[in-house]
Amino acid sequence: MTKNFTEFEVYQKAILLAKEVFSLMESSKFEREYGFKDQIKRAVVSISNNIAEGSEYNNNKQFVRFLSHAKGSCAEVRSMLLLAVALDLCSDDDTKKATMLSLEISKNLSKFIEYLKSKIERDF
């Protein structure tokens, strides 16, 4: 039987990243940036949601697909954090924790994907 998605460390880290990004978006500098806030929040929520959804299939090939989507969302979050700094909506220091956590999650997802792909190959 597959683990419940909440037991995966990468899922737990994704929740922490979401909390960090949502907290950052509370800054007054983002007050009028509705589209920006909506997009980065959607991207960060997509990470944990894709991990959860993929795990429910009980199929490693499908899970890999959803983990890949989660990894793409990590990159989107990092890109938007860089853009926020470039637009002077916040500083590098403000985004440092979220950026580092996003990189860590992305690396964890890569390792998870490699592991699942090796299991798929062994099953055939």
N, CA, C and O atoms as CSV, one atom per row, in Angstrom:
chain,resi,resn,atom,element,x,y,z
A,1,MET,N,N,0.834,-1.182,0.000
A,1,MET,CA,C,0.000,0.000,0.000
A,1,MET,C,C,0.883,1.252,0.000
A,1,MET,O,O,1.915,1.299,0.670
A,2,THR,N,N,0.472,2.227,-0.738
A,2,THR,CA,C,1.211,3.475,-0.866
A,2,THR,C,C,1.044,4.333,0.388
A,2,THR,O,O,0.005,4.309,1.048
A,3,LYS,N,N,2.085,5.080,0.691
A,3,LYS,CA,C,2.006,6.039,1.795
A,3,LYS,C,C,0.944,7.083,1.513
A,3,LYS,O,O,0.654,7.392,0.357
A,4,ASN,N,N,0.375,7.617,2.559
A,4,ASN,CA,C,-0.499,8.774,2.426
A,4,ASN,C,C,0.390,9.956,2.045
A,4,ASN,O,O,1.478,10.118,2.597
A,5,PHE,N,N,-0.066,10.778,1.108
A,5,PHE,CA,C,0.776,11.876,0.607
A,5,PHE,C,C,1.266,12.804,1.709
A,5,PHE,O,O,2.325,13.415,1.570
A,6,THR,N,N,0.519,12.923,2.798
A,6,THR,CA,C,0.943,13.814,3.884
A,6,THR,C,C,2.190,13.295,4.595
A,6,THR,O,O,2.845,14.037,5.328
A,7,GLU,N,N,2.516,12.022,4.378
A,7,GLU,CA,C,3.703,11.432,4.999
A,7,GLU,C,C,4.988,11.716,4.217
A,7,GLU,O,O,6.086,11.546,4.745
A,8,PHE,N,N,4.853,12.145,2.974
A,8,PHE,CA,C,6.036,12.428,2.169
A,8,PHE,C,C,6.674,13.731,2.647
A,8,PHE,O,O,6.005,14.759,2.755
A,9,GLU,N,N,7.965,13.675,2.930
A,9,GLU,CA,C,8.691,14.858,3.398
A,9,GLU,C,C,8.604,16.001,2.392
A,9,GLU,O,O,8.508,17.165,2.781
A,10,VAL,N,N,8.638,15.674,1.107
A,10,VAL,CA,C,8.580,16.708,0.074
A,10,VAL,C,C,7.222,17.418,0.095
A,10,VAL,O,O,7.148,18.614,-0.189
A,11,TYR,N,N,6.165,16.703,0.423
A,11,TYR,CA,C,4.843,17.332,0.549
A,11,TYR,C,C,4.847,18.303,1.734
A,11,TYR,O,O,4.341,19.420,1.629
A,12,GLN,N,N,5.416,17.872,2.851
A,12,GLN,CA,C,5.475,18.714,4.045
A,12,GLN,C,C,6.279,19.985,3.772
A,12,GLN,O,O,5.921,21.065,4.243
A,13,LYS,N,N,7.365,19.851,3.011
A,13,LYS,CA,C,8.166,21.023,2.646
A,13,LYS,C,C,7.370,21.948,1.717
A,13,LYS,O,O,7.490,23.171,1.802
A,14,ALA,N,N,6.566,21.368,0.841
A,14,ALA,CA,C,5.746,22.176,-0.071
A,14,ALA,C,C,4.734,23.012,0.709
A,14,ALA,O,O,4.444,24.149,0.337
A,15,ILE,N,N,4.207,22.455,1.777
A,15,ILE,CA,C,3.276,23.201,2.630
A,15,ILE,C,C,4.010,24.363,3.302
A,15,ILE,O,O,3.482,25.472,3.388
A,16,LEU,N,N,5.221,24.103,3.773
A,16,LEU,CA,C,6.025,25.176,4.388
A,16,LEU,C,C,6.318,26.285,3.376
A,16,LEU,O,O,6.267,27.468,3.711
A,17,LEU,N,N,6.621,25.897,2.147
A,17,LEU,CA,C,6.880,26.894,1.107
A,17,LEU,C,C,5.623,27.722,0.840
A,17,LEU,O,O,5.709,28.941,0.692
A,18,ALA,N,N,4.480,27.085,0.777
A,18,ALA,CA,C,3.227,27.811,0.552
A,18,ALA,C,C,2.998,28.828,1.666
A,18,ALA,O,O,2.610,29.967,1.403
A,19,LYS,N,N,3.235,28.419,2.898
A,19,LYS,CA,C,3.060,29.333,4.031
A,19,LYS,C,C,4.015,30.528,3.900
A,19,LYS,O,O,3.638,31.669,4.170
A,20,GLU,N,N,5.233,30.252,3.491
A,20,GLU,CA,C,6.244,31.305,3.327
A,20,GLU,C,C,5.826,32.293,2.229
A,20,GLU,O,O,5.917,33.506,2.418
A,21,VAL,N,N,5.373,31.778,1.097
A,21,VAL,CA,C,4.972,32.636,-0.020
A,21,VAL,C,C,3.725,33.440,0.344
A,21,VAL,O,O,3.663,34.640,0.075
A,22,PHE,N,N,2.738,32.793,0.948
A,22,PHE,CA,C,1.523,33.509,1.336
A,22,PHE,C,C,1.863,34.621,2.327
A,22,PHE,O,O,1.292,35.709,2.256
A,23,SER,N,N,2.780,34.356,3.242
A,23,SER,CA,C,3.204,35.372,4.200
A,23,SER,C,C,3.882,36.543,3.489
A,23,SER,O,O,3.618,37.703,3.804
A,24,LEU,N,N,4.742,36.239,2.544
A,24,LEU,CA,C,5.436,37.278,1.777
A,24,LEU,C,C,4.434,38.152,1.013
A,24,LEU,O,O,4.631,39.361,0.893
A,25,MET,N,N,3.379,37.551,0.506
A,25,MET,CA,C,2.383,38.296,-0.282
A,25,MET,C,C,1.531,39.232,0.579
A,25,MET,O,O,0.776,40.043,0.043
A,26,GLU,N,N,1.643,39.130,1.895
A,26,GLU,CA,C,0.906,40.025,2.793
A,26,GLU,C,C,1.552,41.402,2.906
A,26,GLU,O,O,0.961,42.328,3.462
A,27,SER,N,N,2.763,41.533,2.379
A,27,SER,CA,C,3.462,42.822,2.418
A,27,SER,C,C,2.650,43.884,1.686
A,27,SER,O,O,2.003,43.602,0.678
A,28,SER,N,N,2.692,45.105,2.206
A,28,SER,CA,C,1.930,46.203,1.607
A,28,SER,C,C,2.372,46.504,0.169
A,28,SER,O,O,1.584,47.030,-0.616
A,29,LYS,N,N,3.613,46.179,-0.182
A,29,LYS,CA,C,4.096,46.435,-1.545
A,29,LYS,C,C,3.343,45.601,-2.581
A,29,LYS,O,O,3.282,45.973,-3.753
A,30,PHE,N,N,2.772,44.476,-2.154
A,30,PHE,CA,C,2.027,43.617,-3.072
A,30,PHE,C,C,0.530,43.935,-3.075
A,30,PHE,O,O,-0.251,43.287,-3.771
A,31,GLU,N,N,0.146,44.936,-2.291
A,31,GLU,CA,C,-1.264,45.251,-2.084
A,31,GLU,C,C,-2.058,45.388,-3.384
A,31,GLU,O,O,-3.170,44.870,-3.487
A,32,ARG,N,N,-1.506,46.067,-4.354
A,32,ARG,CA,C,-2.230,46.302,-5.615
A,32,ARG,C,C,-1.830,45.344,-6.729
A,32,ARG,O,O,-2.310,45.458,-7.857
A,33,GLU,N,N,-0.966,44.416,-6.415
A,33,GLU,CA,C,-0.468,43.474,-7.423
A,33,GLU,C,C,-1.317,42.197,-7.422
A,33,GLU,O,O,-0.816,41.101,-7.171
A,34,TYR,N,N,-2.605,42.364,-7.707
A,34,TYR,CA,C,-3.561,41.249,-7.621
A,34,TYR,C,C,-3.186,40.085,-8.535
A,34,TYR,O,O,-3.177,38.931,-8.105
A,35,GLY,N,N,-2.880,40.383,-9.780
A,35,GLY,CA,C,-2.528,39.330,-10.729
A,35,GLY,C,C,-1.271,38.594,-10.320
A,35,GLY,O,O,-1.203,37.368,-10.397
A,36,PHE,N,N,-0.270,39.353,-9.883
A,36,PHE,CA,C,0.991,38.753,-9.451
A,36,PHE,C,C,0.756,37.833,-8.256
A,36,PHE,O,O,1.191,36.681,-8.243
A,37,LYS,N,N,0.058,38.365,-7.254
A,37,LYS,CA,C,-0.208,37.572,-6.042
A,37,LYS,C,C,-0.989,36.308,-6.380
A,37,LYS,O,O,-0.679,35.227,-5.879
A,38,ASP,N,N,-1.999,36.445,-7.227
A,38,ASP,CA,C,-2.810,35.293,-7.601
A,38,ASP,C,C,-1.955,34.236,-8.298
A,38,ASP,O,O,-2.076,33.048,-8.002
A,39,GLN,N,N,-1.094,34.661,-9.219
A,39,GLN,CA,C,-0.282,33.720,-9.987
A,39,GLN,C,C,0.721,32.976,-9.107
A,39,GLN,O,O,0.842,31.756,-9.212
A,40,ILE,N,N,1.437,33.689,-8.245
A,40,ILE,CA,C,2.436,33.009,-7.412
A,40,ILE,C,C,1.753,32.094,-6.385
A,40,ILE,O,O,2.277,31.031,-6.053
A,41,LYS,N,N,0.591,32.508,-5.889
A,41,LYS,CA,C,-0.139,31.651,-4.948
A,41,LYS,C,C,-0.633,30.392,-5.647
A,41,LYS,O,O,-0.576,29.302,-5.079
A,42,ARG,N,N,-1.116,30.535,-6.873
A,42,ARG,CA,C,-1.570,29.364,-7.625
A,42,ARG,C,C,-0.399,28.402,-7.866
A,42,ARG,O,O,-0.541,27.187,-7.724
A,43,ALA,N,N,0.750,28.962,-8.230
A,43,ALA,CA,C,1.926,28.139,-8.510
A,43,ALA,C,C,2.391,27.389,-7.265
A,43,ALA,O,O,2.704,26.201,-7.337
A,44,VAL,N,N,2.438,28.074,-6.129
A,44,VAL,CA,C,2.943,27.428,-4.920
A,44,VAL,C,C,1.969,26.376,-4.408
A,44,VAL,O,O,2.393,25.343,-3.890
A,45,VAL,N,N,0.677,26.621,-4.546
A,45,VAL,CA,C,-0.330,25.638,-4.129
A,45,VAL,C,C,-0.296,24.424,-5.057
A,45,VAL,O,O,-0.571,23.302,-4.633
A,46,SER,N,N,0.040,24.656,-6.313
A,46,SER,CA,C,0.117,23.583,-7.292
A,46,SER,C,C,1.165,22.531,-6.917
A,46,SER,O,O,1.014,21.358,-7.258
A,47,ILE,N,N,2.207,22.939,-6.231
A,47,ILE,CA,C,3.264,21.996,-5.855
A,47,ILE,C,C,2.701,20.898,-4.958
A,47,ILE,O,O,2.796,19.716,-5.289
A,48,SER,N,N,2.122,21.278,-3.841
A,48,SER,CA,C,1.590,20.277,-2.907
A,48,SER,C,C,0.400,19.541,-3.514
A,48,SER,O,O,0.237,18.341,-3.291
A,49,ASN,N,N,-0.430,20.243,-4.276
A,49,ASN,CA,C,-1.599,19.595,-4.881
A,49,ASN,C,C,-1.207,18.529,-5.899
A,49,ASN,O,O,-1.847,17.479,-5.970
A,50,ASN,N,N,-0.176,18.783,-6.679
A,50,ASN,CA,C,0.270,17.778,-7.649
A,50,ASN,C,C,0.889,16.567,-6.973
A,50,ASN,O,O,0.718,15.443,-7.445
A,51,ILE,N,N,1.599,16.775,-5.884
A,51,ILE,CA,C,2.144,15.647,-5.123
A,51,ILE,C,C,0.993,14.799,-4.590
A,51,ILE,O,O,1.006,13.574,-4.705
A,52,ALA,N,N,0.006,15.460,-4.010
A,52,ALA,CA,C,-1.151,14.753,-3.452
A,52,ALA,C,C,-1.918,14.008,-4.545
A,52,ALA,O,O,-2.214,12.821,-4.408
A,53,GLU,N,N,-2.234,14.711,-5.624
A,53,GLU,CA,C,-3.033,14.095,-6.685
A,53,GLU,C,C,-2.305,12.912,-7.314
A,53,GLU,O,O,-2.902,11.857,-7.531
A,54,GLY,N,N,-1.038,13.081,-7.601
A,54,GLY,CA,C,-0.269,11.994,-8.213
A,54,GLY,C,C,-0.184,10.761,-7.348
A,54,GLY,O,O,-0.203,9.638,-7.852
A,55,SER,N,N,-0.092,10.963,-6.049
A,55,SER,CA,C,0.034,9.810,-5.137
A,55,SER,C,C,-1.244,8.982,-5.085
A,55,SER,O,O,-1.198,7.791,-4.780
A,56,GLU,N,N,-2.361,9.590,-5.375
A,56,GLU,CA,C,-3.652,8.901,-5.282
A,56,GLU,C,C,-3.881,7.895,-6.409
A,56,GLU,O,O,-4.756,7.036,-6.298
A,57,TYR,N,N,-3.120,7.987,-7.476
A,57,TYR,CA,C,-3.304,7.072,-8.601
A,57,TYR,C,C,-2.791,5.674,-8.314
A,57,TYR,O,O,-3.195,4.722,-8.982
A,58,ASN,N,N,-1.903,5.529,-7.327
A,58,ASN,CA,C,-1.276,4.235,-7.038
A,58,ASN,C,C,-0.672,3.637,-8.303
A,58,ASN,O,O,-0.741,2.430,-8.534
A,59,ASN,N,N,-0.084,4.501,-9.109
A,59,ASN,CA,C,0.529,4.118,-10.368
A,59,ASN,C,C,1.775,4.985,-10.514
A,59,ASN,O,O,1.682,6.205,-10.647
A,60,ASN,N,N,2.936,4.344,-10.488
A,60,ASN,CA,C,4.186,5.112,-10.499
A,60,ASN,C,C,4.350,5.985,-11.730
A,60,ASN,O,O,4.899,7.083,-11.643
A,61,LYS,N,N,3.877,5.503,-12.888
A,61,LYS,CA,C,4.010,6.295,-14.110
A,61,LYS,C,C,3.199,7.591,-13.999
A,61,LYS,O,O,3.680,8.659,-14.379
A,62,GLN,N,N,1.986,7.498,-13.483
A,62,GLN,CA,C,1.159,8.689,-13.281
A,62,GLN,C,C,1.763,9.595,-12.207
A,62,GLN,O,O,1.762,10.819,-12.339
A,63,PHE,N,N,2.273,8.983,-11.158
A,63,PHE,CA,C,2.867,9.754,-10.068
A,63,PHE,C,C,4.042,10.574,-10.588
A,63,PHE,O,O,4.186,11.744,-10.234
A,64,VAL,N,N,4.882,9.969,-11.425
A,64,VAL,CA,C,6.018,10.684,-12.007
A,64,VAL,C,C,5.531,11.902,-12.792
A,64,VAL,O,O,6.125,12.977,-12.714
A,65,ARG,N,N,4.461,11.729,-13.538
A,65,ARG,CA,C,3.912,12.835,-14.328
A,65,ARG,C,C,3.502,13.996,-13.422
A,65,ARG,O,O,3.805,15.152,-13.720
A,66,PHE,N,N,2.820,13.695,-12.328
A,66,PHE,CA,C,2.368,14.751,-11.423
A,66,PHE,C,C,3.531,15.367,-10.645
A,66,PHE,O,O,3.525,16.567,-10.368
A,67,LEU,N,N,4.525,14.555,-10.294
A,67,LEU,CA,C,5.707,15.105,-9.624
A,67,LEU,C,C,6.460,16.042,-10.564
A,67,LEU,O,O,7.039,17.033,-10.119
A,68,SER,N,N,6.455,15.737,-11.851
A,68,SER,CA,C,7.084,16.616,-12.844
A,68,SER,C,C,6.352,17.951,-12.921
A,68,SER,O,O,6.978,19.002,-13.056
A,69,HIS,N,N,5.027,17.906,-12.835
A,69,HIS,CA,C,4.254,19.153,-12.809
A,69,HIS,C,C,4.598,19.966,-11.553
A,69,HIS,O,O,4.737,21.188,-11.615
A,70,ALA,N,N,4.734,19.279,-10.424
A,70,ALA,CA,C,5.088,19.953,-9.173
A,70,ALA,C,C,6.461,20.617,-9.308
A,70,ALA,O,O,6.668,21.736,-8.837
A,71,LYS,N,N,7.384,19.923,-9.949
A,71,LYS,CA,C,8.730,20.465,-10.157
A,71,LYS,C,C,8.674,21.715,-11.030
A,71,LYS,O,O,9.377,22.692,-10.770
A,72,GLY,N,N,7.846,21.681,-12.053
A,72,GLY,CA,C,7.667,22.865,-12.903
A,72,GLY,C,C,7.099,24.033,-12.116
A,72,GLY,O,O,7.495,25.179,-12.329
A,73,SER,N,N,6.180,23.752,-11.214
A,73,SER,CA,C,5.607,24.809,-10.379
A,73,SER,C,C,6.648,25.398,-9.446
A,73,SER,O,O,6.601,26.590,-9.142
A,74,CYS,N,N,7.586,24.586,-8.986
A,74,CYS,CA,C,8.694,25.103,-8.158
A,74,CYS,C,C,9.489,26.139,-8.941
A,74,CYS,O,O,9.836,27.197,-8.415
A,75,ALA,N,N,9.775,25.827,-10.200
A,75,ALA,CA,C,10.516,26.766,-11.041
A,75,ALA,C,C,9.704,28.049,-11.251
A,75,ALA,O,O,10.258,29.148,-11.258
A,76,GLU,N,N,8.405,27.900,-11.420
A,76,GLU,CA,C,7.553,29.082,-11.609
A,76,GLU,C,C,7.587,29.972,-10.367
A,76,GLU,O,O,7.657,31.196,-10.478
A,77,VAL,N,N,7.539,29.366,-9.204
A,77,VAL,CA,C,7.605,30.136,-7.953
A,77,VAL,C,C,8.936,30.878,-7.872
A,77,VAL,O,O,8.966,32.065,-7.547
A,78,ARG,N,N,10.035,30.187,-8.165
A,78,ARG,CA,C,11.352,30.849,-8.122
A,78,ARG,C,C,11.420,31.991,-9.118
A,78,ARG,O,O,11.950,33.057,-8.804
A,79,SER,N,N,10.896,31.783,-10.303
A,79,SER,CA,C,10.893,32.840,-11.318
A,79,SER,C,C,10.113,34.058,-10.827
A,79,SER,O,O,10.548,35.193,-11.022
A,80,MET,N,N,8.989,33.832,-10.205
A,80,MET,CA,C,8.171,34.944,-9.725
A,80,MET,C,C,8.825,35.650,-8.542
A,80,MET,O,O,8.679,36.861,-8.379
A,81,LEU,N,N,9.539,34.899,-7.725
A,81,LEU,CA,C,10.277,35.527,-6.626
A,81,LEU,C,C,11.378,36.432,-7.181
A,81,LEU,O,O,11.594,37.536,-6.680
A,82,LEU,N,N,12.065,35.963,-8.208
A,82,LEU,CA,C,13.090,36.792,-8.860
A,82,LEU,C,C,12.459,38.040,-9.476
A,82,LEU,O,O,13.013,39.135,-9.385
A,83,LEU,N,N,11.314,37.866,-10.091
A,83,LEU,CA,C,10.602,38.992,-10.691
A,83,LEU,C,C,10.159,40.002,-9.630
A,83,LEU,O,O,10.235,41.213,-9.839
A,84,ALA,N,N,9.698,39.487,-8.495
A,84,ALA,CA,C,9.281,40.380,-7.397
A,84,ALA,C,C,10.439,41.266,-6.951
A,84,ALA,O,O,10.252,42.451,-6.676
A,85,VAL,N,N,11.632,40.687,-6.880
A,85,VAL,CA,C,12.819,41.461,-6.503
A,85,VAL,C,C,13.151,42.466,-7.606
A,85,VAL,O,O,13.438,43.629,-7.322
A,86,ALA,N,N,13.113,42.018,-8.860
A,86,ALA,CA,C,13.435,42.893,-9.991
A,86,ALA,C,C,12.468,44.078,-10.084
A,86,ALA,O,O,12.849,45.163,-10.523
A,87,LEU,N,N,11.234,43.867,-9.673
A,87,LEU,CA,C,10.221,44.930,-9.703
A,87,LEU,C,C,10.213,45.769,-8.421
A,87,LEU,O,O,9.346,46.623,-8.233
A,88,ASP,N,N,11.189,45.515,-7.547
A,88,ASP,CA,C,11.314,46.216,-6.267
A,88,ASP,C,C,10.077,46.065,-5.371
A,88,ASP,O,O,9.722,46.973,-4.620
A,89,LEU,N,N,9.442,44.911,-5.469
A,89,LEU,CA,C,8.313,44.616,-4.582
A,89,LEU,C,C,8.800,44.040,-3.258
A,89,LEU,O,O,8.090,44.066,-2.252
A,90,CYS,N,N,10.026,43.518,-3.279
A,90,CYS,CA,C,10.660,42.993,-2.066
A,90,CYS,C,C,12.157,42.857,-2.338
A,90,CYS,O,O,12.625,43.107,-3.448
A,91,SER,N,N,12.885,42.464,-1.322
A,91,SER,CA,C,14.342,42.339,-1.452
A,91,SER,C,C,14.760,40.874,-1.582
A,91,SER,O,O,13.965,39.961,-1.356
A,92,ASP,N,N,16.013,40.676,-1.948
A,92,ASP,CA,C,16.575,39.320,-1.990
A,92,ASP,C,C,16.440,38.643,-0.626
A,92,ASP,O,O,16.115,37.459,-0.536
A,93,ASP,N,N,16.693,39.409,0.424
A,93,ASP,CA,C,16.576,38.852,1.780
A,93,ASP,C,C,15.156,38.383,2.068
A,93,ASP,O,O,14.959,37.361,2.725
A,94,ASP,N,N,14.162,39.126,1.577
A,94,ASP,CA,C,12.761,38.756,1.797
A,94,ASP,C,C,12.430,37.421,1.141
A,94,ASP,O,O,11.626,36.647,1.661
A,95,THR,N,N,13.054,37.158,-0.005
A,95,THR,CA,C,12.712,35.950,-0.767
A,95,THR,C,C,13.679,34.792,-0.537
A,95,THR,O,O,13.456,33.691,-1.041
A,96,LYS,N,N,14.732,35.028,0.207
A,96,LYS,CA,C,15.790,34.020,0.357
A,96,LYS,C,C,15.262,32.685,0.888
A,96,LYS,O,O,15.563,31.637,0.317
A,97,LYS,N,N,14.491,32.709,1.955
A,97,LYS,CA,C,14.001,31.470,2.559
A,97,LYS,C,C,13.119,30.693,1.579
A,97,LYS,O,O,13.266,29.479,1.436
A,98,ALA,N,N,12.212,31.389,0.910
A,98,ALA,CA,C,11.318,30.738,-0.046
A,98,ALA,C,C,12.102,30.188,-1.238
A,98,ALA,O,O,11.828,29.086,-1.712
A,99,THR,N,N,13.066,30.953,-1.714
A,99,THR,CA,C,13.862,30.504,-2.853
A,99,THR,C,C,14.654,29.253,-2.505
A,99,THR,O,O,14.672,28.293,-3.276
A,100,MET,N,N,15.304,29.258,-1.358
A,100,MET,CA,C,16.094,28.098,-0.932
A,100,MET,C,C,15.205,26.871,-0.730
A,100,MET,O,O,15.572,25.763,-1.122
A,101,LEU,N,N,14.057,27.068,-0.128
A,101,LEU,CA,C,13.128,25.956,0.099
A,101,LEU,C,C,12.611,25.415,-1.235
A,101,LEU,O,O,12.460,24.205,-1.401
A,102,SER,N,N,12.345,26.297,-2.167
A,102,SER,CA,C,11.889,25.871,-3.491
A,102,SER,C,C,12.962,25.048,-4.206
A,102,SER,O,O,12.652,24.039,-4.838
A,103,LEU,N,N,14.205,25.473,-4.107
A,103,LEU,CA,C,15.309,24.704,-4.704
A,103,LEU,C,C,15.439,23.324,-4.055
A,103,LEU,O,O,15.655,22.322,-4.737
A,104,GLU,N,N,15.305,23.292,-2.747
A,104,GLU,CA,C,15.384,22.030,-2.007
A,104,GLU,C,C,14.254,21.081,-2.429
A,104,GLU,O,O,14.481,19.891,-2.643
A,105,ILE,N,N,13.052,21.617,-2.544
A,105,ILE,CA,C,11.903,20.814,-2.970
A,105,ILE,C,C,12.126,20.289,-4.381
A,105,ILE,O,O,11.845,19.124,-4.665
A,106,SER,N,N,12.627,21.137,-5.259
A,106,SER,CA,C,12.881,20.736,-6.636
A,106,SER,C,C,13.882,19.579,-6.696
A,106,SER,O,O,13.687,18.625,-7.450
A,107,LYS,N,N,14.943,19.664,-5.908
A,107,LYS,CA,C,15.931,18.580,-5.851
A,107,LYS,C,C,15.303,17.306,-5.285
A,107,LYS,O,O,15.543,16.212,-5.796
A,108,ASN,N,N,14.503,17.449,-4.234
A,108,ASN,CA,C,13.812,16.285,-3.654
A,108,ASN,C,C,12.885,15.634,-4.671
A,108,ASN,O,O,12.822,14.409,-4.771
A,109,LEU,N,N,12.166,16.459,-5.423
A,109,LEU,CA,C,11.266,15.930,-6.446
A,109,LEU,C,C,12.050,15.192,-7.531
A,109,LEU,O,O,11.610,14.146,-8.008
A,110,SER,N,N,13.203,15.726,-7.922
A,110,SER,CA,C,14.040,15.058,-8.925
A,110,SER,C,C,14.468,13.676,-8.449
A,110,SER,O,O,14.421,12.707,-9.207
A,111,LYS,N,N,14.880,13.592,-7.205
A,111,LYS,CA,C,15.294,12.302,-6.646
A,111,LYS,C,C,14.118,11.341,-6.551
A,111,LYS,O,O,14.265,10.151,-6.829
A,112,PHE,N,N,12.964,11.841,-6.164
A,112,PHE,CA,C,11.752,11.034,-6.060
A,112,PHE,C,C,11.370,10.499,-7.444
A,112,PHE,O,O,11.019,9.329,-7.590
A,113,ILE,N,N,11.443,11.362,-8.449
A,113,ILE,CA,C,11.130,10.966,-9.827
A,113,ILE,C,C,12.094,9.876,-10.297
A,113,ILE,O,O,11.671,8.876,-10.876
A,114,GLU,N,N,13.379,10.070,-10.049
A,114,GLU,CA,C,14.386,9.059,-10.431
A,114,GLU,C,C,14.092,7.725,-9.767
A,114,GLU,O,O,14.159,6.678,-10.410
A,115,TYR,N,N,13.769,7.761,-8.488
A,115,TYR,CA,C,13.452,6.540,-7.743
A,115,TYR,C,C,12.250,5.827,-8.359
A,115,TYR,O,O,12.290,4.619,-8.593
A,116,LEU,N,N,11.185,6.577,-8.619
A,116,LEU,CA,C,9.978,5.961,-9.190
A,116,LEU,C,C,10.230,5.430,-10.591
A,116,LEU,O,O,9.715,4.371,-10.950
A,117,LYS,N,N,11.010,6.141,-11.385
A,117,LYS,CA,C,11.337,5.674,-12.733
A,117,LYS,C,C,12.131,4.373,-12.669
A,117,LYS,O,O,11.929,3.489,-13.502
A,118,SER,N,N,13.019,4.243,-11.707
A,118,SER,CA,C,13.801,3.000,-11.576
A,118,SER,C,C,12.887,1.837,-11.192
A,118,SER,O,O,13.108,0.705,-11.620
A,119,LYS,N,N,11.869,2.113,-10.393
A,119,LYS,CA,C,10.903,1.071,-10.022
A,119,LYS,C,C,10.064,0.665,-11.237
A,119,LYS,O,O,9.737,-0.509,-11.407
A,120,ILE,N,N,9.720,1.637,-12.076
A,120,ILE,CA,C,8.933,1.345,-13.284
A,120,ILE,C,C,9.730,0.428,-14.192
A,120,ILE,O,O,9.202,-0.557,-14.708
A,121,GLU,N,N,11.014,0.753,-14.390
A,121,GLU,CA,C,11.885,-0.044,-15.262
A,121,GLU,C,C,12.061,-1.448,-14.716
A,121,GLU,O,O,12.106,-2.396,-15.501
A,122,ARG,N,N,12.163,-1.624,-13.411
A,122,ARG,CA,C,12.321,-2.944,-12.808
A,122,ARG,C,C,11.062,-3.789,-12.949
A,122,ARG,O,O,11.129,-5.015,-13.038
A,123,ASP,N,N,9.910,-3.117,-12.968
A,123,ASP,CA,C,8.651,-3.832,-13.062
A,123,ASP,C,C,8.407,-4.409,-14.459
A,123,ASP,O,O,7.571,-5.294,-14.642
A,124,PHE,N,N,9.164,-3.884,-15.451
A,124,PHE,CA,C,8.959,-4.373,-16.821
A,124,PHE,C,C,10.020,-5.342,-17.234
A,124,PHE,O,O,9.993,-5.845,-18.357
